Amino acid sequence: MHLKRILTAIIGIPLLILLVLKGGTAGMALFLGAVALISLREYYHIVFNGSPQAAGGIRIIGYVSGLAIIWGAYVLSFDIIAASITFNFLISGMVSITWFKADQGVAGMLHKQITGLLYVPLLIAFLLLLRNHPQGCDWFFLILVVVFANDTGAFYTGTFIGKNKLCPSVSPGKTIEGSIGGIIAGILGGSILQYYLLPELSWVISIPLFLCTGAAGQAGDLFESMLKRRSGVKDSGTLLPGHGGMLDRIDALLFAAPVVYLFREYLL
């Protein structure tokens, strides 16, 4: 498992760095659009596992609406993002009405589909909004370093010294010690990157930013674990060896992205 994680990171991280530096906002939009589709598919696999045919039409509407949300973030149009969410709700609601007689459970499917749209493509859109900033590369690297350092620090701290369970009903393997170790690693990683890439940021704001980003990332990890535990699924997929599916890899980023975006827009 550790070897697969390391090999995946060795291949994936340089490619991601190259994309951030050379792909521009258009390249990043295409990449995040693909990530959104893959992650949304994995989310559907978790929550619609074994659902009847009615879920198929609702899924397709979700894919279309999700891509529209990413497009709205690319062109910096919050009107498009809002319209995409509204379109999804209206059309999916109409489809669910037609299926209600055959299966009254379709109302629950609609709830899961709407949740998925807000959870995956909408939160991914915040990553694209960060990249669209004049210093977008620096901000994108900042959130990646804080979240990945947090994830790595939590994993290894919990493995070696973790004793007290953090949230056993959701994720029995996670510990309070691992959580604290992850937060500290995220603060250290963010501080180092900030010193070189964003030295103009005040430490008074930066440290709370790294702390909140790390905490949000851990919450995102637990949120996906909750979904998988509820559905009896171990991993969202098998796309990334040693990491599971795409959603398993970005679950922390999904919750962290809006935190960083809101800090940058309203507190700096």
N, C-alpha and C positions, 0 to 999 in steps of 0.2 A: 504493500500500500504506500509506504513512504517513498519507495523508489519510483513508483508511477506518478506520485504527486510531484516529485522533484523533476522528473523528465518532462512532464506536462508543462511545468513552470519554465524550464529551460527553453522549451520551444515557444511557448505562448507569450511570455513576457517581452522578449525582443520584438516579436511581431506586433504586439500591442503598442510598444514604445514607438516603433516605426510608423504605425498608423496614426498615432496622435501627432507626431512631429511632421509627417509628410502627407497625410491623407487629407488635411484641411477639413472644414466643416462638412463639405459634401461627402467625402470619404467616411467621416465619422457618422454622418446621418445614415449612409447605406449600411455601415457595419452595425450600428445600433438598431436599425430597422430589422436586420436579420436576427440579431440577438433577441429583439422583442418577439418576433414570430416563433423562434425556437423555444424561448422561455414560456411564452403563452401556451404553446402546444404542450409543454411539459406540465404546466399548471393544469391544463384541461385533463391531462392523463391522471393527475393526482385526484382532482375533485369530481371528474365525470367517469371515473373508472367503473365500467359496467353499466353506465347509463344507457337508456334506449336511444333510438334513432333521432328523437327530437333534439338531442344535444348537438347533432351534427350541424344543423342550420344555424343554431345560435353561435356555435364556434366560428363558422365562416364570417358571420357578421362581426364577431369580436376581432378576427384577424384584420378585416378591412378597416374597422374603426381604429385599431391599434396602430396600423401603418399611417392612418390619417393624423393621429396624435403626434407621431414622430415627425411627419411632414410639417405640422404646425410649429413644432419646436425648432425645426430647421430654418423656417422662414420667420421665426420670432413672432408668430401670430397666435396670441392667446384666444382670439376669436375662433380660429380653426380648431384649436384644442377643445374649447368648450362645445363647439358645434359637433365635433366628432363624438364626444361623450353623449351629447343629447341625441344624435342620430342613432347611436348604438342602443340607447335605452328605448327609444320609440319603436325602431324596427324590431328589436329583439322582443319587446313587449307584444307587438302585433303577432309575431310568429308564435310566441308562447300561448296566446289566446287560441289560435287555431288548433294547437295540440292539446289543449287542456282537457277536452272531452275524452280523448284517448288515454291520457296519462296526467293526472292531477299533480304529479310530482314535477311537472315542467316549471311550476312557479319557483321551486327550489333551485332548479337548473338556471333560471334567469338570474336569481340572486348570486349564484356562484359565478356566472359569466360576467356580470357587472362588476363584482368584486375583483375578478381577474383583470379586467380592463384598467381599473384604478390601480391595482397592485403592480402590474407588469409594465405595459407601455407608458402609462402616465408617469410612473416614477422613473422609468428609463429616460423619459423626455427631459427630466431635470439634468441628467448627465450631458445631454446635447446642449441644453441652455448654458451649462457651465462652459462647454467647449466653445460656444459662440461668443464668449466674452473676449475683448481685445487681448487679455492675458489668458486665454482659454487653455492653452497647453499647460501653463503653470498650475492653474486651478485643477485641471484634470489629473495631472500627476499628483497633486497634493491629496486629493480624495483617494486615489488609488493607493498611495503609500500609507496613509492613515488607516484605511480599512484593511489592507493586506497585512500590515504590521500588527494590527489589532487581532486579526484572525490567526496569524502565525503565533503571536505571543500567547494568546489564549489557549491554543492547541497544545503547545509544548509546556507551558506553565501548568496547565491542568493535567497533562500526562505525567509530569514528574513530581509535582507537589500537591496536586488537587485532592482534597479530602471532603469538603463540604459541598453538597449538591446545590446548584444554582436554581434550577427549575426542573426537578425530577419528573414531574408529570408530563412535561413537554419533551425534554431531552435529558435522559438520565446520565449521560456522560459528561455534561458540562458542570463545572464547579465554580464556586465563588472565587477561589484562588486563581483559576484560569481566567475568569472575567476581569479581575483586577490586573493580572499580568498582561492581558490584552490591551486594556485601557492605557497602561503605562507604556507599552510598546508603541501604541498608536501615537501617544503624545510625543515620545522620543523621535519616532520616524517623521511625524509632521513637523516638529521643531527643526530637525536637521534640514529637511527640504525647504522649509520656509526661509531659513537663514540664507540659502543660496538662490532661491528662485523668487521669493516674495519678501524681501527684507523690509519693505515699507509697511508691512502689517504690524500692528501693535501687539505686543505679547499679552497685553491685558485682554484683548479679544481672541488672540490665537489659541491660548491654552484652553479657555472654555470651548472654543470651536472644536479643537481636537478631542476634548473630553466628550462633548455632545455627539460628535460624529462617531466616535468609538462606541458610545452607549447605543446610539441609533442602529449602528451596524450589528451589534450583538442582538438587539431586539428584532432586526430583520432576519437574522439567522434563526432565532427562536420561533418567529412567526411561521417561516416555512416548515420548520420541524413540527409545529403544531398541526399544519395542514397534512403533512405526511403521516403523522401519528394517527390523526383522525381517520385517514383513508387506508391505513395499514401498508403504506408504501415506504420502502427504505430510502431510495434515491429517486430524484425527479427524472433521471435518465442515465445513459451510459456514454454520452458524447465525449466527456473529458476523463480519460483514465486517471484513477486515483482521486477524482473530485466528484464523480457522479455526473449529473446533467448540467446544462448551462444555468438553470435556475439555482442549483446547489452552489454554483460558483459566484453568482451575482446577488444572492439573497441579501447579504449585508449592504452591498452598494445601493440596492433599491431604497432602503430606509435612510441611508446616509446622504444620498444625493440631494433630496429636498432640504435637509438640514444645512448642508454647505451652501446651497444656493440662497437660502433665506438669510444666512449669516452674511454672505457676500453682498446681497442686494440691500439689506436694511440695517446692518449693524456696523459696516465698515465705512 
